[in-house]
Amino acid sequence: MPSTTSPSPATRSPADTPAVDTAAGRTLRALARLLSYPDAEARRQLATMAAALDAEKALDDTRRTELRALLDWIANTPPLQVEAAYVELFDGGRATSLHLFEHVHGDSRARGPAMIDLAQSYATAGFHLAPGELPDYLPAVLEFASTRPPAQARAFLGETAHILNALFAALQKRRSPYAAALGALVELAGEKTRAVEIKPEPPLEASWPEPPVFGACASAGHLPHTPAQAVHFVPFVRQSSPEGVQP
């Protein structure tokens, strides 16, 4: 599963991103930054995030109060503890991954074409990802939505509402304060948060088992018995090089 500690949206220069043209543009950008890795730069921007949420009022008072509690928790908790909790939460399993295609395609081959299509949609709209950032990373998705007109932004988020709601349910189950951010996104997508059955995930070791060492030898120095295999030789035709010299 890709790590969520990818480049933050703040690493993009203003010239790389179109101007905000969305009724909830500042709110979406604040949520994008809030869901990014909580490094020192992100912690310096906590007050700015709170001000953007309160100034735009795209969310109701109850949801903004929950988000302020999350901001306060990040601000008042030792930085290393906040960063460790973030990595454990969002890199610890598929149910809470911030890479949206993890929830749809997992590790299947379908994920690659979906990534390419989404990246092309960004490029067509003049939106450029930070170096090393994947297009399905939720903060990047939110930044892109923040550049769209209101109807387009809601429709775009609406396509991901079922994933956002599943993330919300998984974070609630873990009693994470980050659930407030996902609940806010579900509402910005025009949906209501609802209960979702979260299936237990196998341990990471079971999801990505190590290959057998030395081809699963039965014992040291002995290969497991396999049926005899016929060997086929392919005739080799010597060709001359362009200068007429035999290779």
N, C-alpha and C positions, 0 to 999 in steps of 0.2 A: 504494500500500500504506500503511495507517495507520502512523503512527510509534509506536514502542514507548516513547517518552519521555512516556507519559501519566501522570496523577496516580498516585502510589504508594499502595499499600493503607494505608500508615500515615496518610494524610490522612483516613481515616474515623475518626469518634469512636467510642469503645467502645459507646456507646448505639445506634449505627447497625447493629451487627452482633451476631447472636445469640451466646450463649456457646458455646465450643468443646465439642462433644459427640462427638468422634471419637478412636479409639485413636491415630491418627497426626495429631491436630489441630495440635499445636505444630510437628510436623515439616512439615506442609503449609504452615503459616503462615511458617515459616522459609524454605522453598523459594520461596514466593510473594514474600517480601521480597528474597530472593537474586536472583531473576530480574527484579526491577523495576530501573528505571534507577538506577545506582549513584551517587546524589547524596550530598551531605554527610551527610544524615540516615541514609541507608542504611549508610554507612560507620561511623557511630557505633553502629549496631546489630549489627555483625558478631560481636562477642563474645556478644551475646544469642542470635543465631542459632545459633552453635556450641554454646552451653549447652543450647538447646532440643533440638538434634539428639542430643546425648549423653545428656540426661536421659531422653528418651522412648524411645530405642533402637528406633524403628520400622524402622530400616535396619540392615543388618549392618555389622560393623566395617570391611570393605573399602570399602563405599560411603561411610561416614562419613569415612574417611580421605581419600578423593577429594574430598569436599565441604570438608573442612578445608583441603585444598590450594587449592581455589578461593577460599575465604575469605581465606587467607593472601595469595594473589596480589592480590586486591582491596585488602587492607590495606597491602601493601608496594609497590604500584605507584603512581606519581604519579597523583593524581586525574584530571587532564585526559587522561592516557593511558588510564586505565580507562574513562572516559566515552566517549572517541572510539572505543575498541575495541568497546564495547557497541553504540553506534549503527551502526558499520560492520557488525557481525555481524548484528544483529537487524533493521536497517532496510535492509540491502543486497540483499535478494532474498527471494522468496517461500519458498524452501526452509528458511530459518531464521526466518521470521516468528513472533512470539509471539502473533499473532492467529489462532486456530485455524481460523476459517472461511475464511481465506486458502487453507488447504491443501485445503479441501473444495469451496468455491464460487468461489474466485478473485474476480473482479470481476463475476460474473454477478448477475442480478436475484434469484436464489434466496438470496443472502446476507442481504438485508434482512429477509425474513420469518423466517429462522433467527435473526437477531439479536433480533427482537421476541419470538419464542417463548422464547429463553433469558432475556431480560430479565424477561419475565413470570414465568418459573419462579423467578427470584431474588426478585421482589417478593412472590410468593405465599408464599415461605418466610421473608419478613421480612428479606431481605438487600438492602442498598442500595449501589449503586455510588458511587464518588467522582465528583464533577462532571467531565464530560469523558471518563470511562473507558468503553470499549466492553465489552460483556458477554463477548465471545469472547477478551479479553486474558488470556493464561494466568495471570498472577498473580491476577486477579480470579476466574478459574475455581477456582484452588487455594484461595483464601480461602473461597469458597462451599463447596467440598468439606469444608473444615475444620470447618464448622458442622453437618455432617450426621452421623447415627449411623454407626458403622463400616461396616455392610453397605451402607448407601446411599452412603457416600463412595466405597467401592471400586467399586461398580457404576457410579457417576457417572464416576469416572476411567476405568473400563474402557471406557466408550463412546468415549473419546478416545485409547485406548491405541495405535491404529495411527498416529495423528498424532504422539503423543509419541515413538513409536519412530522415525518418519521424521525428526523433529527431532533425536533423539539421533544417528542415523546421519549427518545433515548436519553436526552440530557435531563429531562425531568426524572426519569427512572434513577439516574445517578445523582439526583439532587444537586445538580450543577447550577450555579448562578448564570451560566451562559445560556440556559434555557430561555431566559428573558429575551435575548437577542433573536433566537429562532422564532419565538412566539410573535415578536414584533414583525418579523419578515413574513410569516404566514398571513398576518393581517394586512400587510402592505400588498400582498399578492391577491387580496380580495377574498380570502378564505377565513374560516374559523378553525382555531386549534381543536383537535379532537384526539381521543385516545387511540393509540396504535399498538397492536400486539408486537412486542419486540421478541423475536426468536433468539434464544441463546446462541452465542457464537462459539465455535470451537477455539481452543487456544491457538495462539499464533504459530506454535510449533506444529500443530496439526494442519494448519492452513498451508504452511510452506515447509513440508517435511524435507529434511536433508537427504540427498541421494546416498545410496549405500556406498560405503567406503570400499575401494578396491573391487568394485563390481560385485559386491556381496559375496566375497569369498567365504566358503564354508569354514575354512580355518586358515591360519597363516601359511602361505606358500602353496595353497591348494585352491584351484578354481572349481566352482560348482560345475557339475556335469551338465553338458548341453549336447543335443543331438548333432551328429556330424553334418557339416554344411558343405555343399558342392562349391568348388572354386571355379569361377569363369574367367578366362583370360581374354582380354580384348586386344586384337592385333594393333600394333603401333606402326603408323605410317610416318616415315621420316620425310619432312618437308624442307625445302631449301629456304634460306633467308632471302630477303629482298636483294642482297648483294650477290646472291648465288653461292654463298658460303654455307656449307653444311653445318647445322648447329651441333 
